[in-house]
Amino acid sequence: MDNNNNSNSWEDGKLMRHLNSLIVAHLRHNNLIQAATAVASATMIPLNVDVPPNKLIQLVAKGLAVEKDDVLRGTSSSLFGDLNASLPVPPQPSATAVDFSAVLDTKGVSKSFPKHETRHLSEHKNIARCAKFSPDGKFVATGSADTSIKLFEVSKINQMLLPDAKDGPVRPVVRTFYDHIQPINDLDFHPQGTILVSGAKDQTIKFFDISKANAKRANRVIQDTHNVRSVSFHPSGDFLLAGTDHEIPHLYDINTFQCYLSANTPEVGPNGAINQVRYSGTGAMYVTASKNGAIQLWDGVTANCVRSITGAHGTAEATSAIFTKDQRFVLSCGKDSTIKLWDVGSGRLVKQYLGAIHTQLRCQAIFNDTEEFVLSIDEMTNEIVIWDAMTTEKVAKWPSNHAGAPRWLEHSPVESAFISCGTDRSIRFWKESL
């Protein structure tokens, strides 16, 4: 019995020493010399220990992959047992409606974008700056320069659109939240829950429980160190990305609020503030669009930048970037009045959508729910512009019905409907006409 205990203790000690060696090598390789020296001193590991510097990251990535596979099979190899078994499995991306790789050089007949009807929903007291639909499409939230957030119930919006309800008493705003002290920049919904998060110029990220009818203020707050320009939940709901005035995305564990920064980042040059950050459908990657015109792709496990498309929009700001459903392409928009589709694997420019002027506002380029069309804004003509996603042909131009160009477009994930937010403070809902 004692021999077995001694043997186990010796093996545990050997394993611990190997782990400490990997940690020291990892820290040293990433130029965290002070931390590496402290760990080496505390564990009596040589600072110049001879182990592969990337081995720790590789082992962690493999372990996470095995754990995910176990969860998918209904088993768990996690050291944390029941805690990890309760974690939601990230949703798999639905099949994309358009295989862009199959039509890279193909010209064909463009599709017609269906007609939409539109209604004025509400007004903020200042510019309506951003919007976000919930993953199930049942709610949509808008954020404003007046520091408020409005939550709309989409079923009530649809009631407003009925012919016999146009002058009826339907009020689609179901909550209004007041807790920021500076303008709201971005919003996102928790993938599996009833939590809405907001990022604002006051350097905070706030969590609102939309299930509580009387809640007007956040129940949790993350205090960042920079203007929070963009927020995006990991599909598991356990992590939150923040794009800020800092050039590196801030990754937060939403259970502990611990912030992680990648130690392996490219040179971004001046003005590397992040205008938008978005996870892919599985969380395997995320993308950032920066004020210096760069589009950068990041590994969702290691948080390392795996591809940097510098000057994606020349010297103009890159204002938005989103993945296609199959995660093979990224759609970006910039203040150079271009919208571009990039191949994730190669970083190659695949398509451009031209013919709309956007040089001033933080303009968004979005897909419709089937990814057959691209939508954006023409600031000069105050129009919503639609392109066929495959042929890149402009197929529609509609008056925005805003007094001044809309600032933000956001499409429903489940139906042919979208929201426009205006510099005129108003919010409009657009839905395909029956």
URSULDA-V970927 format. One record per backbone hydrogen bond with DSSP energy under -1.0 kcal/mol. CO is the residue of the C=O (numbers start at 1). NH is the residue of the N-H. Records with the same first field share a line. If there is no record, write none. Layout:
CO->NH + NH
//
This chain:
1->5
2->6
3->7
4->8
5->9
6->10
7->11
8->12
9->13
10->14
11->15
12->16
13->17
14->18
15->19
16->20
17->21
18->22
19->23
20->24
21->25
22->26
23->27
24->28
25->29
26->30
27->32
28->31
31->33
32->36
33->37
34->38
35->39
36->40
37->41
38->42
39->43
40->44 + 45
46->49
49->51
52->55
54->58
55->59
56->60
57->61
58->62
59->63
60->64
61->65
62->66
63->67
64->68
65->69
66->70
67->71
68->72
69->73
70->75
71->74
78->81
80->83
81->85
82->86
84->87
98->100
99->102
100->103
115->433
117->431
119->429
122->427
127->145
130->143
132->141
134->137
138->154
139->134
140->152
141->132
142->150
143->129 + 130
144->147 + 184
148->144
149->177
150->142
151->174 + 175
152->140
153->157
154->158
155->159
156->160
157->161
159->162
162->165
165->168
172->153
175->151
177->149
183->201
186->199
188->197
194->210
195->190
196->208
197->188
198->206
199->185 + 186
200->203 + 228
203->224
204->200
205->222
206->198
207->219 + 220
208->196
209->212
212->215
216->178
220->207
222->205
230->243
232->241
234->237
238->254
239->234
240->252
241->232
242->250
243->229 + 230
244->274
250->242
251->260
252->240
253->257
258->253
260->251
264->305
273->291
276->289
278->287
284->300
285->280
286->298
287->278
288->296
289->275 + 276
290->293 + 318
293->313
294->290
295->309
296->288
297->306 + 307
298->286
299->303
304->299
307->297
308->310
309->295 + 312
311->314
313->316
317->335
320->333
322->331
324->327
328->344
329->324
330->342
331->322
332->340
333->319 + 320
334->337
338->334
339->353
340->332
341->350 + 351
342->330
343->347
348->343
351->341
353->339
357->379
358->337
361->363
366->375
368->371
372->389
373->368
374->387
375->366
376->385
378->382 + 383
382->400
383->378
384->398
385->376
386->395 + 396
387->374
388->392
393->388
396->386
398->384
402->404
408->421
410->419
415->417
416->432
417->412
418->430
419->410
420->428
421->407 + 408
422->128 + 425
425->124
426->422
427->121
428->420
429->119
430->418
431->117
//
